[in-house]
Amino acid sequence: MALLDDLANALALDTVKAMEELGDDRLFEEISKVLGAASPTVQEAYMTSIRFLLAEKRGRKALEALLEKARAEKGRPGSAA
């Protein structure tokens, strides 16, 4: 369902932004409980979106760390550039 996915994705994006702003990495669980009480279908779609977003965020962090390390090693004297 396009509407279900759109709504769940929008709420998940807003939740991740709020998590960053508030420094609360478990906020999504509270929102999930509220959704579960109202609609388990929406809760499931929301949690799928949250998992995607958080996985992408972790992956991006790992990629940035690898690039930073590689760039730092390139700048060292005696390293092959």
PyMOL Python script that loads the backbone (N, CA, C, O; Angstrom):
from pymol import cmd

cmd.read_pdbstr("""\
ATOM      1  N   MET A   1       0.833  -1.184   0.000  1.00  0.00           N
ATOM      2  CA  MET A   1       0.000   0.000   0.000  1.00  0.00           C
ATOM      3  C   MET A   1       0.878   1.249   0.000  1.00  0.00           C
ATOM      4  O   MET A   1       1.683   1.453   0.909  1.00  0.00           O
ATOM      5  N   ALA A   2       0.721   2.054  -0.994  1.00  0.00           N
ATOM      6  CA  ALA A   2       1.560   3.240  -1.124  1.00  0.00           C
ATOM      7  C   ALA A   2       1.337   4.226   0.024  1.00  0.00           C
ATOM      8  O   ALA A   2       2.298   4.764   0.574  1.00  0.00           O
ATOM      9  N   LEU A   3       0.092   4.464   0.383  1.00  0.00           N
ATOM     10  CA  LEU A   3      -0.191   5.417   1.456  1.00  0.00           C
ATOM     11  C   LEU A   3       0.420   4.945   2.772  1.00  0.00           C
ATOM     12  O   LEU A   3       1.025   5.738   3.494  1.00  0.00           O
ATOM     13  N   LEU A   4       0.267   3.674   3.083  1.00  0.00           N
ATOM     14  CA  LEU A   4       0.834   3.116   4.314  1.00  0.00           C
ATOM     15  C   LEU A   4       2.342   3.323   4.351  1.00  0.00           C
ATOM     16  O   LEU A   4       2.887   3.795   5.349  1.00  0.00           O
ATOM     17  N   ASP A   5       3.008   2.969   3.266  1.00  0.00           N
ATOM     18  CA  ASP A   5       4.461   3.122   3.220  1.00  0.00           C
ATOM     19  C   ASP A   5       4.885   4.583   3.298  1.00  0.00           C
ATOM     20  O   ASP A   5       5.849   4.917   3.986  1.00  0.00           O
ATOM     21  N   ASP A   6       4.169   5.446   2.599  1.00  0.00           N
ATOM     22  CA  ASP A   6       4.491   6.876   2.630  1.00  0.00           C
ATOM     23  C   ASP A   6       4.362   7.444   4.044  1.00  0.00           C
ATOM     24  O   ASP A   6       5.239   8.168   4.516  1.00  0.00           O
ATOM     25  N   LEU A   7       3.265   7.110   4.707  1.00  0.00           N
ATOM     26  CA  LEU A   7       3.049   7.608   6.071  1.00  0.00           C
ATOM     27  C   LEU A   7       4.085   7.049   7.036  1.00  0.00           C
ATOM     28  O   LEU A   7       4.627   7.782   7.863  1.00  0.00           O
ATOM     29  N   ALA A   8       4.362   5.749   6.931  1.00  0.00           N
ATOM     30  CA  ALA A   8       5.336   5.122   7.819  1.00  0.00           C
ATOM     31  C   ALA A   8       6.730   5.694   7.592  1.00  0.00           C
ATOM     32  O   ALA A   8       7.460   5.950   8.550  1.00  0.00           O
ATOM     33  N   ASN A   9       7.103   5.895   6.331  1.00  0.00           N
ATOM     34  CA  ASN A   9       8.417   6.463   6.024  1.00  0.00           C
ATOM     35  C   ASN A   9       8.550   7.891   6.546  1.00  0.00           C
ATOM     36  O   ASN A   9       9.581   8.259   7.110  1.00  0.00           O
ATOM     37  N   ALA A  10       7.515   8.684   6.359  1.00  0.00           N
ATOM     38  CA  ALA A  10       7.559  10.069   6.832  1.00  0.00           C
ATOM     39  C   ALA A  10       7.702  10.120   8.352  1.00  0.00           C
ATOM     40  O   ALA A  10       8.493  10.903   8.877  1.00  0.00           O
ATOM     41  N   LEU A  11       6.947   9.298   9.048  1.00  0.00           N
ATOM     42  CA  LEU A  11       7.041   9.269  10.509  1.00  0.00           C
ATOM     43  C   LEU A  11       8.402   8.749  10.955  1.00  0.00           C
ATOM     44  O   LEU A  11       8.973   9.254  11.922  1.00  0.00           O
ATOM     45  N   ALA A  12       8.920   7.754  10.264  1.00  0.00           N
ATOM     46  CA  ALA A  12      10.236   7.217  10.610  1.00  0.00           C
ATOM     47  C   ALA A  12      11.331   8.268  10.413  1.00  0.00           C
ATOM     48  O   ALA A  12      12.214   8.409  11.259  1.00  0.00           O
ATOM     49  N   LEU A  13      11.274   8.998   9.312  1.00  0.00           N
ATOM     50  CA  LEU A  13      12.254  10.070   9.073  1.00  0.00           C
ATOM     51  C   LEU A  13      12.183  11.131  10.163  1.00  0.00           C
ATOM     52  O   LEU A  13      13.210  11.572  10.680  1.00  0.00           O
ATOM     53  N   ASP A  14      10.970  11.537  10.506  1.00  0.00           N
ATOM     54  CA  ASP A  14      10.796  12.540  11.558  1.00  0.00           C
ATOM     55  C   ASP A  14      11.287  12.008  12.907  1.00  0.00           C
ATOM     56  O   ASP A  14      11.856  12.753  13.705  1.00  0.00           O
ATOM     57  N   THR A  15      11.066  10.737  13.150  1.00  0.00           N
ATOM     58  CA  THR A  15      11.508  10.131  14.407  1.00  0.00           C
ATOM     59  C   THR A  15      13.026  10.109  14.494  1.00  0.00           C
ATOM     60  O   THR A  15      13.591  10.429  15.540  1.00  0.00           O
ATOM     61  N   VAL A  16      13.690   9.737  13.408  1.00  0.00           N
ATOM     62  CA  VAL A  16      15.157   9.700  13.412  1.00  0.00           C
ATOM     63  C   VAL A  16      15.716  11.108  13.640  1.00  0.00           C
ATOM     64  O   VAL A  16      16.686  11.280  14.378  1.00  0.00           O
ATOM     65  N   LYS A  17      15.115  12.096  13.015  1.00  0.00           N
ATOM     66  CA  LYS A  17      15.545  13.486  13.239  1.00  0.00           C
ATOM     67  C   LYS A  17      15.351  13.872  14.711  1.00  0.00           C
ATOM     68  O   LYS A  17      16.226  14.493  15.314  1.00  0.00           O
ATOM     69  N   ALA A  18      14.219  13.505  15.275  1.00  0.00           N
ATOM     70  CA  ALA A  18      13.949  13.813  16.684  1.00  0.00           C
ATOM     71  C   ALA A  18      14.926  13.073  17.597  1.00  0.00           C
ATOM     72  O   ALA A  18      15.359  13.619  18.612  1.00  0.00           O
ATOM     73  N   MET A  19      15.272  11.848  17.246  1.00  0.00           N
ATOM     74  CA  MET A  19      16.231  11.076  18.036  1.00  0.00           C
ATOM     75  C   MET A  19      17.572  11.810  18.094  1.00  0.00           C
ATOM     76  O   MET A  19      18.202  11.897  19.149  1.00  0.00           O
ATOM     77  N   GLU A  20      17.994  12.334  16.944  1.00  0.00           N
ATOM     78  CA  GLU A  20      19.256  13.081  16.890  1.00  0.00           C
ATOM     79  C   GLU A  20      19.160  14.373  17.698  1.00  0.00           C
ATOM     80  O   GLU A  20      20.076  14.711  18.447  1.00  0.00           O
ATOM     81  N   GLU A  21      18.059  15.085  17.544  1.00  0.00           N
ATOM     82  CA  GLU A  21      17.871  16.359  18.242  1.00  0.00           C
ATOM     83  C   GLU A  21      17.816  16.170  19.756  1.00  0.00           C
ATOM     84  O   GLU A  21      18.398  16.951  20.509  1.00  0.00           O
ATOM     85  N   LEU A  22      17.113  15.129  20.192  1.00  0.00           N
ATOM     86  CA  LEU A  22      16.924  14.888  21.622  1.00  0.00           C
ATOM     87  C   LEU A  22      18.032  14.043  22.247  1.00  0.00           C
ATOM     88  O   LEU A  22      18.138  13.965  23.471  1.00  0.00           O
ATOM     89  N   GLY A  23      18.858  13.409  21.411  1.00  0.00           N
ATOM     90  CA  GLY A  23      19.888  12.514  21.932  1.00  0.00           C
ATOM     91  C   GLY A  23      19.303  11.250  22.536  1.00  0.00           C
ATOM     92  O   GLY A  23      19.878  10.673  23.459  1.00  0.00           O
ATOM     93  N   ASP A  24      18.164  10.818  22.020  1.00  0.00           N
ATOM     94  CA  ASP A  24      17.464   9.648  22.544  1.00  0.00           C
ATOM     95  C   ASP A  24      17.426   8.571  21.467  1.00  0.00           C
ATOM     96  O   ASP A  24      16.583   8.607  20.570  1.00  0.00           O
ATOM     97  N   ASP A  25      18.341   7.616  21.563  1.00  0.00           N
ATOM     98  CA  ASP A  25      18.434   6.600  20.518  1.00  0.00           C
ATOM     99  C   ASP A  25      17.385   5.500  20.635  1.00  0.00           C
ATOM    100  O   ASP A  25      17.387   4.570  19.829  1.00  0.00           O
ATOM    101  N   ARG A  26      16.497   5.582  21.607  1.00  0.00           N
ATOM    102  CA  ARG A  26      15.433   4.588  21.766  1.00  0.00           C
ATOM    103  C   ARG A  26      14.040   5.201  21.577  1.00  0.00           C
ATOM    104  O   ARG A  26      13.034   4.538  21.828  1.00  0.00           O
ATOM    105  N   LEU A  27      13.979   6.428  21.148  1.00  0.00           N
ATOM    106  CA  LEU A  27      12.697   7.109  20.954  1.00  0.00           C
ATOM    107  C   LEU A  27      11.777   6.333  20.013  1.00  0.00           C
ATOM    108  O   LEU A  27      10.561   6.314  20.205  1.00  0.00           O
ATOM    109  N   PHE A  28      12.355   5.698  19.005  1.00  0.00           N
ATOM    110  CA  PHE A  28      11.537   4.968  18.044  1.00  0.00           C
ATOM    111  C   PHE A  28      10.714   3.866  18.709  1.00  0.00           C
ATOM    112  O   PHE A  28       9.639   3.515  18.222  1.00  0.00           O
ATOM    113  N   GLU A  29      11.212   3.320  19.815  1.00  0.00           N
ATOM    114  CA  GLU A  29      10.462   2.278  20.523  1.00  0.00           C
ATOM    115  C   GLU A  29       9.179   2.835  21.139  1.00  0.00           C
ATOM    116  O   GLU A  29       8.135   2.184  21.117  1.00  0.00           O
ATOM    117  N   GLU A  30       9.271   4.041  21.685  1.00  0.00           N
ATOM    118  CA  GLU A  30       8.077   4.679  22.265  1.00  0.00           C
ATOM    119  C   GLU A  30       7.026   4.940  21.189  1.00  0.00           C
ATOM    120  O   GLU A  30       5.838   4.691  21.395  1.00  0.00           O
ATOM    121  N   ILE A  31       7.471   5.438  20.053  1.00  0.00           N
ATOM    122  CA  ILE A  31       6.548   5.719  18.948  1.00  0.00           C
ATOM    123  C   ILE A  31       5.948   4.409  18.440  1.00  0.00           C
ATOM    124  O   ILE A  31       4.762   4.348  18.116  1.00  0.00           O
ATOM    125  N   SER A  32       6.760   3.378  18.373  1.00  0.00           N
ATOM    126  CA  SER A  32       6.280   2.068  17.924  1.00  0.00           C
ATOM    127  C   SER A  32       5.165   1.534  18.830  1.00  0.00           C
ATOM    128  O   SER A  32       4.184   0.969  18.344  1.00  0.00           O
ATOM    129  N   LYS A  33       5.316   1.712  20.133  1.00  0.00           N
ATOM    130  CA  LYS A  33       4.283   1.260  21.072  1.00  0.00           C
ATOM    131  C   LYS A  33       2.967   1.978  20.844  1.00  0.00           C
ATOM    132  O   LYS A  33       1.898   1.367  20.871  1.00  0.00           O
ATOM    133  N   VAL A  34       3.055   3.289  20.616  1.00  0.00           N
ATOM    134  CA  VAL A  34       1.845   4.069  20.344  1.00  0.00           C
ATOM    135  C   VAL A  34       1.172   3.559  19.072  1.00  0.00           C
ATOM    136  O   VAL A  34      -0.046   3.382  19.034  1.00  0.00           O
ATOM    137  N   LEU A  35       1.964   3.327  18.044  1.00  0.00           N
ATOM    138  CA  LEU A  35       1.405   2.828  16.784  1.00  0.00           C
ATOM    139  C   LEU A  35       0.812   1.437  16.955  1.00  0.00           C
ATOM    140  O   LEU A  35      -0.251   1.144  16.407  1.00  0.00           O
ATOM    141  N   GLY A  36       1.484   0.586  17.703  1.00  0.00           N
ATOM    142  CA  GLY A  36       1.013  -0.779  17.907  1.00  0.00           C
ATOM    143  C   GLY A  36      -0.349  -0.826  18.579  1.00  0.00           C
ATOM    144  O   GLY A  36      -1.168  -1.697  18.285  1.00  0.00           O
ATOM    145  N   ALA A  37      -0.581   0.103  19.469  1.00  0.00           N
ATOM    146  CA  ALA A  37      -1.877   0.159  20.148  1.00  0.00           C
ATOM    147  C   ALA A  37      -2.987   0.595  19.195  1.00  0.00           C
ATOM    148  O   ALA A  37      -4.149   0.228  19.370  1.00  0.00           O
ATOM    149  N   ALA A  38      -2.617   1.378  18.192  1.00  0.00           N
ATOM    150  CA  ALA A  38      -3.619   1.889  17.252  1.00  0.00           C
ATOM    151  C   ALA A  38      -3.753   1.011  16.010  1.00  0.00           C
ATOM    152  O   ALA A  38      -4.859   0.734  15.546  1.00  0.00           O
ATOM    153  N   SER A  39      -2.606   0.579  15.480  1.00  0.00           N
ATOM    154  CA  SER A  39      -2.637  -0.206  14.239  1.00  0.00           C
ATOM    155  C   SER A  39      -1.345  -1.011  14.094  1.00  0.00           C
ATOM    156  O   SER A  39      -0.306  -0.452  13.741  1.00  0.00           O
ATOM    157  N   PRO A  40      -1.400  -2.306  14.359  1.00  0.00           N
ATOM    158  CA  PRO A  40      -0.216  -3.145  14.182  1.00  0.00           C
ATOM    159  C   PRO A  40       0.335  -3.109  12.753  1.00  0.00           C
ATOM    160  O   PRO A  40       1.538  -3.273  12.554  1.00  0.00           O
ATOM    161  N   THR A  41      -0.522  -2.899  11.769  1.00  0.00           N
ATOM    162  CA  THR A  41      -0.069  -2.821  10.382  1.00  0.00           C
ATOM    163  C   THR A  41       0.811  -1.598  10.163  1.00  0.00           C
ATOM    164  O   THR A  41       1.863  -1.686   9.528  1.00  0.00           O
ATOM    165  N   VAL A  42       0.379  -0.460  10.689  1.00  0.00           N
ATOM    166  CA  VAL A  42       1.182   0.760  10.582  1.00  0.00           C
ATOM    167  C   VAL A  42       2.470   0.601  11.389  1.00  0.00           C
ATOM    168  O   VAL A  42       3.537   1.031  10.951  1.00  0.00           O
ATOM    169  N   GLN A  43       2.371  -0.010  12.555  1.00  0.00           N
ATOM    170  CA  GLN A  43       3.555  -0.239  13.383  1.00  0.00           C
ATOM    171  C   GLN A  43       4.598  -1.061  12.622  1.00  0.00           C
ATOM    172  O   GLN A  43       5.786  -0.740  12.656  1.00  0.00           O
ATOM    173  N   GLU A  44       4.167  -2.095  11.953  1.00  0.00           N
ATOM    174  CA  GLU A  44       5.098  -2.949  11.209  1.00  0.00           C
ATOM    175  C   GLU A  44       5.782  -2.175  10.078  1.00  0.00           C
ATOM    176  O   GLU A  44       6.991  -2.294   9.882  1.00  0.00           O
ATOM    177  N   ALA A  45       5.012  -1.395   9.348  1.00  0.00           N
ATOM    178  CA  ALA A  45       5.582  -0.595   8.260  1.00  0.00           C
ATOM    179  C   ALA A  45       6.564   0.445   8.816  1.00  0.00           C
ATOM    180  O   ALA A  45       7.628   0.674   8.241  1.00  0.00           O
ATOM    181  N   TYR A  46       6.201   1.059   9.919  1.00  0.00           N
ATOM    182  CA  TYR A  46       7.064   2.053  10.577  1.00  0.00           C
ATOM    183  C   TYR A  46       8.379   1.417  11.023  1.00  0.00           C
ATOM    184  O   TYR A  46       9.452   1.976  10.790  1.00  0.00           O
ATOM    185  N   MET A  47       8.298   0.254  11.660  1.00  0.00           N
ATOM    186  CA  MET A  47       9.511  -0.397  12.149  1.00  0.00           C
ATOM    187  C   MET A  47      10.403  -0.841  10.988  1.00  0.00           C
ATOM    188  O   MET A  47      11.628  -0.819  11.112  1.00  0.00           O
ATOM    189  N   THR A  48       9.821  -1.234   9.889  1.00  0.00           N
ATOM    190  CA  THR A  48      10.622  -1.566   8.704  1.00  0.00           C
ATOM    191  C   THR A  48      11.382  -0.331   8.234  1.00  0.00           C
ATOM    192  O   THR A  48      12.575  -0.405   7.942  1.00  0.00           O
ATOM    193  N   SER A  49      10.691   0.799   8.162  1.00  0.00           N
ATOM    194  CA  SER A  49      11.351   2.047   7.755  1.00  0.00           C
ATOM    195  C   SER A  49      12.435   2.454   8.743  1.00  0.00           C
ATOM    196  O   SER A  49      13.516   2.881   8.337  1.00  0.00           O
ATOM    197  N   ILE A  50      12.159   2.327  10.026  1.00  0.00           N
ATOM    198  CA  ILE A  50      13.169   2.659  11.051  1.00  0.00           C
ATOM    199  C   ILE A  50      14.397   1.787  10.870  1.00  0.00           C
ATOM    200  O   ILE A  50      15.520   2.292  10.895  1.00  0.00           O
ATOM    201  N   ARG A  51      14.204   0.474  10.686  1.00  0.00           N
ATOM    202  CA  ARG A  51      15.352  -0.427  10.507  1.00  0.00           C
ATOM    203  C   ARG A  51      16.172  -0.024   9.288  1.00  0.00           C
ATOM    204  O   ARG A  51      17.402  -0.012   9.349  1.00  0.00           O
ATOM    205  N   PHE A  52      15.511   0.306   8.186  1.00  0.00           N
ATOM    206  CA  PHE A  52      16.221   0.742   6.986  1.00  0.00           C
ATOM    207  C   PHE A  52      17.032   2.001   7.262  1.00  0.00           C
ATOM    208  O   PHE A  52      18.210   2.076   6.912  1.00  0.00           O
ATOM    209  N   LEU A  53      16.406   2.980   7.886  1.00  0.00           N
ATOM    210  CA  LEU A  53      17.079   4.257   8.138  1.00  0.00           C
ATOM    211  C   LEU A  53      18.261   4.108   9.088  1.00  0.00           C
ATOM    212  O   LEU A  53      19.325   4.679   8.853  1.00  0.00           O
ATOM    213  N   LEU A  54      18.075   3.343  10.158  1.00  0.00           N
ATOM    214  CA  LEU A  54      19.161   3.180  11.123  1.00  0.00           C
ATOM    215  C   LEU A  54      20.303   2.349  10.538  1.00  0.00           C
ATOM    216  O   LEU A  54      21.469   2.611  10.832  1.00  0.00           O
ATOM    217  N   ALA A  55      19.980   1.358   9.719  1.00  0.00           N
ATOM    218  CA  ALA A  55      21.020   0.559   9.066  1.00  0.00           C
ATOM    219  C   ALA A  55      21.810   1.425   8.087  1.00  0.00           C
ATOM    220  O   ALA A  55      23.037   1.341   8.031  1.00  0.00           O
ATOM    221  N   GLU A  56      21.113   2.251   7.320  1.00  0.00           N
ATOM    222  CA  GLU A  56      21.794   3.141   6.382  1.00  0.00           C
ATOM    223  C   GLU A  56      22.701   4.111   7.122  1.00  0.00           C
ATOM    224  O   GLU A  56      23.812   4.401   6.678  1.00  0.00           O
ATOM    225  N   LYS A  57      22.223   4.605   8.245  1.00  0.00           N
ATOM    226  CA  LYS A  57      23.006   5.549   9.050  1.00  0.00           C
ATOM    227  C   LYS A  57      24.291   4.885   9.560  1.00  0.00           C
ATOM    228  O   LYS A  57      25.365   5.485   9.519  1.00  0.00           O
ATOM    229  N   ARG A  58      24.171   3.640  10.040  1.00  0.00           N
ATOM    230  CA  ARG A  58      25.356   2.908  10.514  1.00  0.00           C
ATOM    231  C   ARG A  58      26.320   2.627   9.368  1.00  0.00           C
ATOM    232  O   ARG A  58      27.535   2.763   9.514  1.00  0.00           O
ATOM    233  N   GLY A  59      25.764   2.234   8.234  1.00  0.00           N
ATOM    234  CA  GLY A  59      26.597   1.967   7.066  1.00  0.00           C
ATOM    235  C   GLY A  59      27.333   3.201   6.598  1.00  0.00           C
ATOM    236  O   GLY A  59      28.517   3.143   6.264  1.00  0.00           O
ATOM    237  N   ARG A  60      26.630   4.319   6.575  1.00  0.00           N
ATOM    238  CA  ARG A  60      27.250   5.574   6.155  1.00  0.00           C
ATOM    239  C   ARG A  60      28.371   5.979   7.117  1.00  0.00           C
ATOM    240  O   ARG A  60      29.420   6.456   6.685  1.00  0.00           O
ATOM    241  N   LYS A  61      28.144   5.787   8.423  1.00  0.00           N
ATOM    242  CA  LYS A  61      29.169   6.096   9.422  1.00  0.00           C
ATOM    243  C   LYS A  61      30.415   5.240   9.203  1.00  0.00           C
ATOM    244  O   LYS A  61      31.541   5.732   9.285  1.00  0.00           O
ATOM    245  N   ALA A  62      30.200   3.955   8.925  1.00  0.00           N
ATOM    246  CA  ALA A  62      31.318   3.042   8.680  1.00  0.00           C
ATOM    247  C   ALA A  62      32.078   3.456   7.423  1.00  0.00           C
ATOM    248  O   ALA A  62      33.309   3.450   7.413  1.00  0.00           O
ATOM    249  N   LEU A  63      31.358   3.813   6.368  1.00  0.00           N
ATOM    250  CA  LEU A  63      31.993   4.254   5.133  1.00  0.00           C
ATOM    251  C   LEU A  63      32.815   5.517   5.366  1.00  0.00           C
ATOM    252  O   LEU A  63      33.949   5.616   4.896  1.00  0.00           O
ATOM    253  N   GLU A  64      32.255   6.470   6.079  1.00  0.00           N
ATOM    254  CA  GLU A  64      32.972   7.717   6.362  1.00  0.00           C
ATOM    255  C   GLU A  64      34.236   7.457   7.176  1.00  0.00           C
ATOM    256  O   GLU A  64      35.269   8.080   6.935  1.00  0.00           O
ATOM    257  N   ALA A  65      34.157   6.542   8.136  1.00  0.00           N
ATOM    258  CA  ALA A  65      35.332   6.209   8.940  1.00  0.00           C
ATOM    259  C   ALA A  65      36.420   5.566   8.084  1.00  0.00           C
ATOM    260  O   ALA A  65      37.600   5.879   8.246  1.00  0.00           O
ATOM    261  N   LEU A  66      36.035   4.676   7.181  1.00  0.00           N
ATOM    262  CA  LEU A  66      37.010   4.038   6.292  1.00  0.00           C
ATOM    263  C   LEU A  66      37.660   5.048   5.364  1.00  0.00           C
ATOM    264  O   LEU A  66      38.872   5.012   5.147  1.00  0.00           O
ATOM    265  N   LEU A  67      36.858   5.947   4.817  1.00  0.00           N
ATOM    266  CA  LEU A  67      37.412   6.979   3.942  1.00  0.00           C
ATOM    267  C   LEU A  67      38.349   7.912   4.699  1.00  0.00           C
ATOM    268  O   LEU A  67      39.414   8.275   4.199  1.00  0.00           O
ATOM    269  N   GLU A  68      37.952   8.294   5.890  1.00  0.00           N
ATOM    270  CA  GLU A  68      38.791   9.175   6.706  1.00  0.00           C
ATOM    271  C   GLU A  68      40.135   8.510   6.988  1.00  0.00           C
ATOM    272  O   GLU A  68      41.184   9.145   6.888  1.00  0.00           O
ATOM    273  N   LYS A  69      40.092   7.234   7.338  1.00  0.00           N
ATOM    274  CA  LYS A  69      41.323   6.492   7.622  1.00  0.00           C
ATOM    275  C   LYS A  69      42.201   6.404   6.375  1.00  0.00           C
ATOM    276  O   LYS A  69      43.408   6.633   6.451  1.00  0.00           O
ATOM    277  N   ALA A  70      41.609   6.077   5.240  1.00  0.00           N
ATOM    278  CA  ALA A  70      42.372   5.957   3.995  1.00  0.00           C
ATOM    279  C   ALA A  70      42.987   7.295   3.605  1.00  0.00           C
ATOM    280  O   ALA A  70      44.135   7.347   3.162  1.00  0.00           O
ATOM    281  N   ARG A  71      42.237   8.364   3.765  1.00  0.00           N
ATOM    282  CA  ARG A  71      42.756   9.693   3.422  1.00  0.00           C
ATOM    283  C   ARG A  71      43.886  10.106   4.357  1.00  0.00           C
ATOM    284  O   ARG A  71      44.855  10.735   3.932  1.00  0.00           O
ATOM    285  N   ALA A  72      43.758   9.751   5.628  1.00  0.00           N
ATOM    286  CA  ALA A  72      44.815  10.076   6.589  1.00  0.00           C
ATOM    287  C   ALA A  72      46.087   9.293   6.249  1.00  0.00           C
ATOM    288  O   ALA A  72      47.193   9.826   6.345  1.00  0.00           O
ATOM    289  N   GLU A  73      45.927   8.038   5.855  1.00  0.00           N
ATOM    290  CA  GLU A  73      47.103   7.235   5.503  1.00  0.00           C
ATOM    291  C   GLU A  73      47.774   7.747   4.227  1.00  0.00           C
ATOM    292  O   GLU A  73      48.995   7.666   4.091  1.00  0.00           O
ATOM    293  N   LYS A  74      46.987   8.268   3.302  1.00  0.00           N
ATOM    294  CA  LYS A  74      47.563   8.843   2.079  1.00  0.00           C
ATOM    295  C   LYS A  74      48.420  10.053   2.386  1.00  0.00           C
ATOM    296  O   LYS A  74      49.410  10.317   1.703  1.00  0.00           O
ATOM    297  N   GLY A  75      48.040  10.777   3.401  1.00  0.00           N
ATOM    298  CA  GLY A  75      48.754  11.997   3.744  1.00  0.00           C
ATOM    299  C   GLY A  75      50.014  11.763   4.564  1.00  0.00           C
ATOM    300  O   GLY A  75      50.789  12.695   4.776  1.00  0.00           O
ATOM    301  N   ARG A  76      50.235  10.531   5.031  1.00  0.00           N
ATOM    302  CA  ARG A  76      51.431  10.245   5.832  1.00  0.00           C
ATOM    303  C   ARG A  76      52.680  10.180   4.977  1.00  0.00           C
ATOM    304  O   ARG A  76      52.646   9.657   3.863  1.00  0.00           O
ATOM    305  N   PRO A  77      53.788  10.709   5.492  1.00  0.00           N
ATOM    306  CA  PRO A  77      55.059  10.615   4.754  1.00  0.00           C
ATOM    307  C   PRO A  77      55.446   9.147   4.578  1.00  0.00           C
ATOM    308  O   PRO A  77      55.306   8.338   5.495  1.00  0.00           O
ATOM    309  N   GLY A  78      55.936   8.822   3.375  1.00  0.00           N
ATOM    310  CA  GLY A  78      56.381   7.459   3.110  1.00  0.00           C
ATOM    311  C   GLY A  78      55.280   6.512   2.686  1.00  0.00           C
ATOM    312  O   GLY A  78      55.550   5.348   2.390  1.00  0.00           O
ATOM    313  N   SER A  79      54.049   6.982   2.651  1.00  0.00           N
ATOM    314  CA  SER A  79      52.963   6.103   2.221  1.00  0.00           C
ATOM    315  C   SER A  79      52.848   6.160   0.703  1.00  0.00           C
ATOM    316  O   SER A  79      53.157   7.179   0.086  1.00  0.00           O
ATOM    317  N   ALA A  80      52.406   5.069   0.114  1.00  0.00           N
ATOM    318  CA  ALA A  80      52.234   5.021  -1.337  1.00  0.00           C
ATOM    319  C   ALA A  80      50.978   5.789  -1.705  1.00  0.00           C
ATOM    320  O   ALA A  80      49.892   5.463  -1.225  1.00  0.00           O
ATOM    321  N   ALA A  81      51.106   6.796  -2.543  1.00  0.00           N
ATOM    322  CA  ALA A  81      49.965   7.620  -2.910  1.00  0.00           C
ATOM    323  C   ALA A  81      49.524   7.370  -4.313  1.00  0.00           C
ATOM    324  O   ALA A  81      48.568   7.989  -4.779  1.00  0.00           O
TER     325      ALA A  81
END
""", "prot")
cmd.dss("prot")
cmd.show_as("cartoon", "prot")
cmd.util.cbc("prot")
cmd.orient("prot")
